[in-house]
Amino acid sequence: MPGKREYLTSYEIELLEKYYSSSKIPKGEKNVLQYFLFSCYTGLRFMDVKQLTPKHIISNLILSNEDGGIDDWRTVEKQMHKTKVDVVIPLTKKAISYLPQYEYKTNQPIFRVISNQKTNKTLRKSIAKCKIDKANNISFHCARHSFATNTLHKGVALKYVSKMLGHTDIKTTELYTKPNKDYLIDAMRIMNQ
């Protein structure tokens, strides 16, 4: 199908997370899944993950809406490698869980990223082991599509997803709003309640 943007559903990402947490996963696959899953929760492209350093992780103390206390929301704040657009991406607890330990005062990359070709080969192997039938069609860029599709599906406004992805034209982000079978079925589950 021309122009099809392959992505992983939230359930498929959960399958990868279970594999990532298992004792059966080889060290090389675990490394690749770590930065791939981080990208599934941030929408960062391969080169942006590869070039991510501690200076891009910013601590933001903000007043909590829930209890009036102070929340420490970390964000990724960087210029996108491909488009040179500045982005701010708030890090969810899931995203933070995939950040490896790093030294705050270094400019060393946070992740140990291997080549894009080897990353994609390893990623396909992991996806096949999880019995996800998309293994042949997946590349690292699918994490970006997964982030956009799943974030929009959970109700985050299109304009905010567009900003986090670094899109300069909201029409680019709208490509992720096309209804697909999985989400149409999910939307209609309410009718069975």
LOFILO-400563 format. One record per residue (C-alpha): residue number from 1; chain; x, y, z. Coordinates in pm, 1 decimal, m for minus. Layout:
<recs>
+-----+--------+----------+----------+----------+
! num ! chaine !       xx !       yy !       zz !
+-----+--------+----------+----------+----------+
! NUM !      A !        X !        Y !        Z !
...
+-----+--------+----------+----------+----------+
</recs>
This chain:
<recs>
+-----+--------+----------+----------+----------+
! num ! chaine !       xx !       yy !       zz !
+-----+--------+----------+----------+----------+
!   1 !      A !      0.0 !      0.0 !      0.0 !
!   2 !      A !    173.9 !    322.8 !   m112.5 !
!   3 !      A !    229.0 !    582.8 !    157.0 !
!   4 !      A !    139.4 !    343.0 !    439.0 !
!   5 !      A !    304.8 !    442.8 !    764.3 !
!   6 !      A !    370.3 !    128.1 !    961.9 !
!   7 !      A !    339.3 !    164.2 !   1337.0 !
!   8 !      A !    303.1 !    m53.3 !   1643.9 !
!   9 !      A !    m14.1 !    m43.8 !   1850.7 !
!  10 !      A !      4.2 !     10.8 !   2226.0 !
!  11 !      A !    m51.0 !   m363.3 !   2271.9 !
!  12 !      A !    237.2 !   m450.7 !   2036.2 !
!  13 !      A !    463.9 !   m209.8 !   2222.5 !
!  14 !      A !    363.4 !   m383.5 !   2547.3 !
!  15 !      A !    470.3 !   m717.1 !   2393.3 !
!  16 !      A !    811.6 !   m567.5 !   2314.5 !
!  17 !      A !    833.9 !   m426.0 !   2666.8 !
!  18 !      A !    768.1 !   m770.6 !   2815.6 !
!  19 !      A !   1040.5 !   m917.6 !   2594.3 !
!  20 !      A !   1275.5 !   m632.3 !   2691.6 !
!  21 !      A !   1217.1 !   m711.6 !   3060.8 !
!  22 !      A !   1257.6 !  m1087.6 !   3021.0 !
!  23 !      A !   1568.0 !  m1279.7 !   3115.0 !
!  24 !      A !   1566.8 !  m1444.1 !   2770.3 !
!  25 !      A !   1664.9 !  m1135.7 !   2573.4 !
!  26 !      A !   2023.6 !  m1123.3 !   2440.2 !
!  27 !      A !   2226.3 !   m818.7 !   2544.3 !
!  28 !      A !   2245.5 !   m673.3 !   2190.2 !
!  29 !      A !   1869.5 !   m695.2 !   2138.9 !
!  30 !      A !   1807.1 !   m539.2 !   2480.3 !
!  31 !      A !   2027.5 !   m243.6 !   2388.0 !
!  32 !      A !   1842.5 !   m183.1 !   2059.5 !
!  33 !      A !   1499.3 !   m226.2 !   2218.0 !
!  34 !      A !   1595.3 !     22.2 !   2489.9 !
!  35 !      A !   1647.4 !    311.7 !   2250.4 !
!  36 !      A !   1367.1 !    195.2 !   2018.0 !
!  37 !      A !   1114.8 !    188.9 !   2304.9 !
!  38 !      A !   1239.7 !    530.2 !   2421.5 !
!  39 !      A !   1162.9 !    657.3 !   2072.5 !
!  40 !      A !    815.4 !    496.7 !   2083.2 !
!  41 !      A !    744.8 !    726.3 !   2381.0 !
!  42 !      A !    914.7 !   1039.7 !   2245.3 !
!  43 !      A !    882.7 !   1027.6 !   1866.1 !
!  44 !      A !   1253.0 !   1102.1 !   1818.3 !
!  45 !      A !   1412.8 !    997.3 !   1489.4 !
!  46 !      A !   1711.0 !    760.1 !   1478.8 !
!  47 !      A !   1972.8 !   1038.2 !   1451.1 !
!  48 !      A !   1809.8 !   1239.7 !   1729.1 !
!  49 !      A !   1825.6 !    940.0 !   1963.7 !
!  50 !      A !   2183.0 !    870.1 !   1855.0 !
!  51 !      A !   2286.8 !   1230.6 !   1926.8 !
!  52 !      A !   2090.6 !   1266.7 !   2251.6 !
!  53 !      A !   2316.3 !   1388.0 !   2532.8 !
!  54 !      A !   2251.1 !   1488.4 !   2895.9 !
!  55 !      A !   2234.5 !   1856.0 !   2795.2 !
!  56 !      A !   1912.7 !   1773.2 !   2603.1 !
!  57 !      A !   1737.5 !   1638.6 !   2916.3 !
!  58 !      A !   1598.7 !   1934.3 !   3109.9 !
!  59 !      A !   1441.9 !   1926.2 !   3457.2 !
!  60 !      A !   1128.7 !   2143.3 !   3489.7 !
!  61 !      A !    981.0 !   2209.9 !   3832.5 !
!  62 !      A !    613.4 !   2293.9 !   3788.4 !
!  63 !      A !    313.3 !   2329.9 !   4013.5 !
!  64 !      A !    103.2 !   2012.1 !   4017.4 !
!  65 !      A !   m261.4 !   2044.9 !   3917.1 !
!  66 !      A !   m352.2 !   1742.9 !   4128.6 !
!  67 !      A !   m223.4 !   1819.3 !   4477.0 !
!  68 !      A !    m68.2 !   2165.2 !   4459.5 !
!  69 !      A !    280.2 !   2017.5 !   4510.8 !
!  70 !      A !    577.0 !   2051.6 !   4280.6 !
!  71 !      A !    626.8 !   1807.8 !   3991.4 !
!  72 !      A !    963.1 !   1752.8 !   3826.6 !
!  73 !      A !    884.8 !   1695.7 !   3460.4 !
!  74 !      A !   1188.4 !   1616.0 !   3252.1 !
!  75 !      A !   1179.7 !   1717.2 !   2888.2 !
!  76 !      A !   1389.5 !   1650.3 !   2582.0 !
!  77 !      A !   1477.0 !   1988.7 !   2438.3 !
!  78 !      A !   1682.4 !   1983.1 !   2122.8 !
!  79 !      A !   1704.1 !   2083.4 !   1762.9 !
!  80 !      A !   1589.8 !   1804.2 !   1533.2 !
!  81 !      A !   1878.7 !   1672.5 !   1324.1 !
!  82 !      A !   1680.8 !   1645.0 !    999.2 !
!  83 !      A !   1469.3 !   1961.6 !   1004.7 !
!  84 !      A !   1666.9 !   2191.1 !   1239.4 !
!  85 !      A !   1337.7 !   2262.1 !   1423.0 !
!  86 !      A !   1356.5 !   2304.7 !   1802.3 !
!  87 !      A !   1132.5 !   2062.8 !   1994.7 !
!  88 !      A !   1024.8 !   2019.0 !   2354.7 !
!  89 !      A !    905.7 !   1668.5 !   2441.7 !
!  90 !      A !    780.4 !   1603.9 !   2796.6 !
!  91 !      A !    905.1 !   1264.4 !   2915.2 !
!  92 !      A !    644.3 !   1026.0 !   3050.1 !
!  93 !      A !    733.0 !    772.8 !   3319.2 !
!  94 !      A !    755.6 !    507.5 !   3045.0 !
!  95 !      A !   1000.9 !    716.1 !   2842.7 !
!  96 !      A !   1213.3 !    781.2 !   3151.8 !
!  97 !      A !   1217.4 !    409.1 !   3232.2 !
!  98 !      A !   1414.1 !    349.9 !   2909.4 !
!  99 !      A !   1675.0 !    617.4 !   2977.1 !
! 100 !      A !   1998.8 !    447.9 !   3079.6 !
! 101 !      A !   2202.6 !    586.2 !   3367.6 !
! 102 !      A !   2416.1 !    873.7 !   3243.8 !
! 103 !      A !   2653.3 !   1135.7 !   3377.7 !
! 104 !      A !   2479.2 !   1473.3 !   3387.1 !
! 105 !      A !   2793.3 !   1673.4 !   3318.8 !
! 106 !      A !   2913.8 !   1496.7 !   3004.5 !
! 107 !      A !   2839.0 !   1555.5 !   2640.1 !
! 108 !      A !   2857.6 !   1184.6 !   2563.8 !
! 109 !      A !   2557.2 !   1023.4 !   2391.1 !
! 110 !      A !   2310.7 !    874.0 !   2637.5 !
! 111 !      A !   2237.3 !    559.8 !   2431.9 !
! 112 !      A !   2479.9 !    311.3 !   2276.7 !
! 113 !      A !   2331.7 !    331.3 !   1926.5 !
! 114 !      A !   2461.2 !     94.8 !   1659.7 !
! 115 !      A !   2424.9 !    160.3 !   1284.8 !
! 116 !      A !   2076.9 !    212.3 !   1143.4 !
! 117 !      A !   2104.5 !   m101.7 !    928.3 !
! 118 !      A !   2209.8 !   m322.1 !   1223.4 !
! 119 !      A !   1947.3 !   m158.0 !   1444.6 !
! 120 !      A !   1672.8 !   m242.6 !   1194.0 !
! 121 !      A !   1795.1 !   m602.0 !   1155.0 !
! 122 !      A !   1803.4 !   m652.3 !   1533.4 !
! 123 !      A !   1467.1 !   m481.6 !   1573.6 !
! 124 !      A !   1302.1 !   m711.9 !   1317.7 !
! 125 !      A !   1442.6 !  m1012.4 !   1500.5 !
! 126 !      A !   1296.5 !   m892.6 !   1832.6 !
! 127 !      A !    959.7 !   m813.9 !   1675.1 !
! 128 !      A !    942.5 !  m1158.8 !   1515.2 !
! 129 !      A !   1023.7 !  m1322.1 !   1852.0 !
! 130 !      A !    728.3 !  m1133.8 !   1999.5 !
! 131 !      A !    503.4 !  m1285.1 !   1729.3 !
! 132 !      A !    415.4 !   m943.1 !   1587.8 !
! 133 !      A !    332.2 !  m1003.6 !   1223.7 !
! 134 !      A !    479.0 !   m670.6 !   1107.8 !
! 135 !      A !    842.0 !   m778.2 !   1150.7 !
! 136 !      A !    927.3 !   m758.9 !    780.1 !
! 137 !      A !    790.3 !   m405.2 !    744.3 !
! 138 !      A !    942.3 !   m245.8 !   1053.6 !
! 139 !      A !   1233.3 !     m6.5 !   1068.9 !
! 140 !      A !   1344.2 !    222.6 !   1349.9 !
! 141 !      A !   1136.2 !    504.2 !   1200.6 !
! 142 !      A !    825.8 !    304.4 !   1293.0 !
! 143 !      A !    882.3 !    421.0 !   1653.6 !
! 144 !      A !    810.1 !    777.6 !   1542.4 !
! 145 !      A !    491.9 !    667.7 !   1365.3 !
! 146 !      A !    392.6 !    461.6 !   1669.8 !
! 147 !      A !    440.6 !    762.0 !   1898.6 !
! 148 !      A !    230.3 !    987.4 !   1675.0 !
! 149 !      A !    m51.3 !    739.3 !   1617.2 !
! 150 !      A !    m75.4 !    618.6 !   1977.8 !
! 151 !      A !    m48.1 !    967.9 !   2126.2 !
! 152 !      A !   m325.0 !   1097.5 !   1900.4 !
! 153 !      A !   m534.6 !    788.3 !   1978.0 !
! 154 !      A !   m505.9 !    862.4 !   2350.8 !
! 155 !      A !   m651.3 !   1207.2 !   2292.1 !
! 156 !      A !   m350.4 !   1439.1 !   2286.0 !
! 157 !      A !   m439.0 !   1735.2 !   2064.9 !
! 158 !      A !   m306.6 !   1728.8 !   1709.7 !
! 159 !      A !   m131.6 !   2066.2 !   1750.6 !
! 160 !      A !     68.6 !   1936.9 !   2049.2 !
! 161 !      A !    169.8 !   1613.3 !   1877.4 !
! 162 !      A !    273.0 !   1821.7 !   1576.7 !
! 163 !      A !    495.1 !   2040.8 !   1798.0 !
! 164 !      A !    657.5 !   1741.7 !   1969.8 !
! 165 !      A !    733.0 !   1581.9 !   1632.0 !
! 166 !      A !    883.6 !   1907.4 !   1508.0 !
! 167 !      A !    645.9 !   1935.0 !   1213.2 !
! 168 !      A !    629.5 !   2283.6 !   1064.0 !
! 169 !      A !    302.9 !   2204.7 !    884.6 !
! 170 !      A !     16.7 !   2045.8 !   1080.0 !
! 171 !      A !    m92.4 !   1869.6 !    758.4 !
! 172 !      A !    209.3 !   1642.3 !    799.9 !
! 173 !      A !     83.9 !   1538.3 !   1143.1 !
! 174 !      A !   m268.5 !   1487.7 !   1009.9 !
! 175 !      A !   m138.3 !   1186.2 !    814.4 !
! 176 !      A !   m140.8 !    999.4 !   1147.1 !
! 177 !      A !   m508.6 !   1069.0 !   1208.3 !
! 178 !      A !   m634.9 !    848.8 !    927.0 !
! 179 !      A !   m866.7 !    593.0 !   1084.2 !
! 180 !      A !   m733.6 !    240.3 !   1082.4 !
! 181 !      A !   m911.0 !    m84.7 !   1156.4 !
! 182 !      A !   m757.2 !   m141.5 !   1502.0 !
! 183 !      A !   m855.2 !    199.6 !   1632.5 !
! 184 !      A !  m1197.0 !    199.8 !   1467.5 !
! 185 !      A !  m1274.3 !   m128.5 !   1645.7 !
! 186 !      A !  m1134.1 !     11.6 !   1970.2 !
! 187 !      A !  m1351.2 !    323.7 !   1934.8 !
! 188 !      A !  m1661.7 !    107.6 !   1890.4 !
! 189 !      A !  m1595.2 !   m108.6 !   2198.6 !
! 190 !      A !  m1800.6 !    145.7 !   2389.9 !
! 191 !      A !  m2107.6 !     22.6 !   2202.7 !
! 192 !      A !  m2065.6 !   m322.9 !   2363.2 !
! 193 !      A !  m2068.3 !   m186.1 !   2717.6 !
+-----+--------+----------+----------+----------+
</recs>
